[in-house]
Amino acid sequence: MRNLAISQITTAPLTLQEDIDLCLRLGAGLEIAEKKLSLDPGEADEQLAFIQGSGVRVTSIQPRTLTIFPSASDPEPAAPEARLDALMASVSRFSRYWPGVPLVTNTGAAGGDEAKVWDGCVEHYGALARHAQAQGMLIALEALGPSLMNRNSVLFSYSQAHEMAEQVHHPSFGVCLDLYNSWQDAGLLESICAQGLFLVQLADWRRPRSLHDRRALGQGRLPFGPLLEKLSTCGYHGNYVLEIFSEDVDDSLWADKATLVQAVEASAGIFGALRAGRQNA
């Protein structure tokens, strides 16, 4: 399915072979989650070579270290310089296989000192962007939802991510729009533009009952129709990545492999129908 990809964040319960089989069957691309790779460098290289040889299109990377500053979900190492080194290493690792794809990142937090995080991220992201350009890669900055403010990020709106990207001011540094995190922003439709937009992530929203309670498309309240229409009319022609994590709820999409696969298949069908509806309008 053109432009749709499945994140390995979504397919955490599946094996790598099952990830590949699912993508091939649906005609979807794959977003690699580095944390799903083996910690043994040799085995990880074998896994990457397997993905490369599978024929599945790789759209984006979720690096093992996602943030410049520590986050509640990834507190170590504490030093931003060490985290920058880890992000640079991820760029170098994946550039050997898939030059040109974006690595997704967000800021992290520092106990409420938003100014420190903002200024530090602008500085370190400049260095990361220059490294990415030298390796032929891209960096995509994602704003998280308000519930993660000062826990995992200091950005809680898409326009803030754009503002930081403008300050970094580098052609290899852009933004990732996560519709789940941003859809309730009253100014989102007006702020969406194709310039610097490297990636869009998809999940449906209902009032969450745990930190990880994203739903399959069509199971929530997210108004995909007008959002996808705006993305199309503004000139965005990039990838849409299904990113649903679902745990610690009684109807978890990760309850078993069959439940997860059904959720992915249903989401792919709805995405396809939405795209077809716009094309036929």
N, C-alpha and C positions, 0 to 999 in steps of 0.2 A: 504494500500500500504506500504510494508515493507520499513522502514527507512525514509519515508517521514512524516513530521509533519507540522502542520499549526500553526503559531504564533497568539496569540490573539492581537498582534500588527496589524497583517493583518486584523483580523476580528473585528476591533473596532466598526463598525456600527451594528454588530449582537448582539443578546442577548446570554447569556450563553447557554441556551437551543439550540439555533440555531448553536452555535459553536460545541456543542456535536453532534448534528444531522449531521452536515456537515462532521465532522471527522469520524463518524461511517459509513456514506454512502460511503466515499472515502477510508475507511480502513486506515486512516492516524492517526498519533499521534497528540498531542496538546502541544504547548508551552504556559505555563501560563504567562500572564502579570499581575503582582500584582496590577497595577493601575486599572485593570478592576474589581477588587474585591470591595465589599462594604467597606466603611470606618468604619462601625460598626463591631467590632471584632466578635460578635456573628453571625451576618449575613454572614460575610466572612468565618467563619468556616463552616457554613451550605453550602455555595457555594463550598468550597473545598471538603467537604464530598460528595456533589452531583457529582462532577467531579470524585472523587475516585470510587464512586459506579457505574459510567456510563459504565465502561468497556473500556473507551478510555485510551490509553497508553500516559502517560505524559513524555515528553522527556527532558524538560528544563524549566527554570524559568527566566523571566525578572523581577527583583525586582523593587519595586516602586522607590527606590533610586538606581541609576545605577552606580554612580561615586564616587570616593573617594574625589575628589576636586569638587567644584561647576562647573556647566556647563551652557551654554547659555540657554538651554532648562529646566534646573532644578537648579536654583541658590541658593536655600535655603534648608537646613541650610548651612551657609558658612563654618563652622568649619569642617575640615576633620575628626576629632574625632567623631563628632556627626553623620556624614555620615557613618563612619565605624560602629557605634552602630546600625544604621538603617539597614545596610547590614547584620550585625550579627543577628539582630532580624528576618530578612527575612529568613536567613539560618535556624534558630530555628523553624520558623513557618512552613516551607515547609518540613523540615526533618521528621516531624510527619506523613506526608502523603506519600512522595516519596523520601525516602533515596536513595542516589546514583546518583541523577540527578544533572547536573550543573546549577548554577546561572550565568547569563551573566553579565559582568561588563565592564566598560571602565574608563579611568583615570579622566576625567574632565580636567579643565584647570585653569590657574592662571594668566591671563593677559600677557602671553608671557614668564613667568618664567618657562621654560620647566624643568630646572634642579631641581627646588623646587618640581614640580609635580612628576618628575621621582623618586627622592629620597624618597619623602613622600609616594608615592604609593608602592614602594618596601617594606618600613617599615610596612605600614598598611595592605598591602596584605599578608604579612607574618603572621600577627595576624589573619586576616580573614581566611587564609588557615588552620591555626591550629584549629580555631573554627569549620570550615567546616569539617575537619577530625574527630573531636570529635563528630560531629552530623551525620557523615556518608554521607556528601555531597561533591560536587566539585564546584570549582570556575573557570569560563572560561573567560579569558581576550580577549576583542575584540578590534582590531584596526579599527578606523573609516576612512573615506575618507579625502583627502587633503582639501576639502572645509570646513571641521569642525575642522581643525587644530587650536589650541589655542582658540577654542570656546567650544567644547565638549570633546576634547581629545588632548593629545600630541603625540599620536601614529597614523601615517598615512600609515603604511605598516605592513603587516603580520609578516615580519622578525623582526620588532621592538617589536611587541607583544611577539614573541618568546624570544627576548633578555631580556625583562622585566621578563617573566616567569622564565627564567634561573636564573636571579638574585634572584627572590623570592625563587626558589629552594625548592619546596615542592610538594609531590606527589598529593596533592589535588588541586593544582593550575596549570591550563593549559591554553589553548587558544581556542578561537572561531574564525573560518575563515568566514568572511562575504564576499562572492564573489562579491557582488555589490560594496562594498567599496574598494576591493583589486585587482580587475581583471586587472586594467591598470598598475599595478606594473610590470615593465619589468622583474623583477627577481622572480615573484611569482611561476611559475612552478618549478623552481629550488629549491625554499625554502620550498615548501609543503612537509611535512613529517607527518607520523601518530603519532610520539612520542609527547605526551602531547596535542594532538588535541582532544578536547572533543565534538566539535559541528561544523557543517557547516550551514551557512545561505544562502538562495537563493533569488534572485530577478533579473530581467533583467534591463539592463541599456540603456537608450537613453540620449542624452544631456538634463539634467534636466532643467525644467522651473520653478521649485519651490524647496524649501528645501526638500519637500516630493513628489517626482515624480518617485518612483520606479514602474517598469512595471511587468506585468505578464510574465512568461517565454515564450520566442518566440516572444515577442513584442519589442525586443531591439537588441543590438549588442554583448551581452556577449557570449564569445565562450565556451559554457558549455561542448561541446564534449571533448576537450583536458583537461579541468580542472577536469571534473569528471573522466576521464580516469586516470589522475595522482593520484587523490585521491584513486582510486581503486587499482592501481598498487603499491602505497606506503604502502598499508595495512590499510587504514582507512575503518572501517566497522560501523561507528556510524551513528547518525541521521542527516538528511538534513531538515532544517526548512524553510518553505516558509515565508518570511518576506517582504511584500510589503505594503508600506504606500503611499497613493496617494491622495493629496488634493491641493487646490489652483491652479488647472489646468483645462482646459475646458473639458478634457476627463478623469476626475478622476475615478479611479477604485472604489472610495467610493461614487460615484454619487448616488447610491441607492443600496439596498441589492442585487437585482438581478444581477446588473453589477458586484458587488464584487464576488458573488458566481460563476458567469461564469468565472471570471478571475482565481479564485482558481481552478475550475474544469479544465480549459484549462492548467494551470500550472502543475497540477497533471498528466494530460495526457502526456504532453511533457516530464516531468521528468520520467515517466514510460517508454516512448518510448526510451529515452536516455539510461536508465538502461538496457532495454531489448536488445538494439542494442549492448551494450558492452558485455553482456552475450552471445550473439549469434556470436560475432566476432571471 
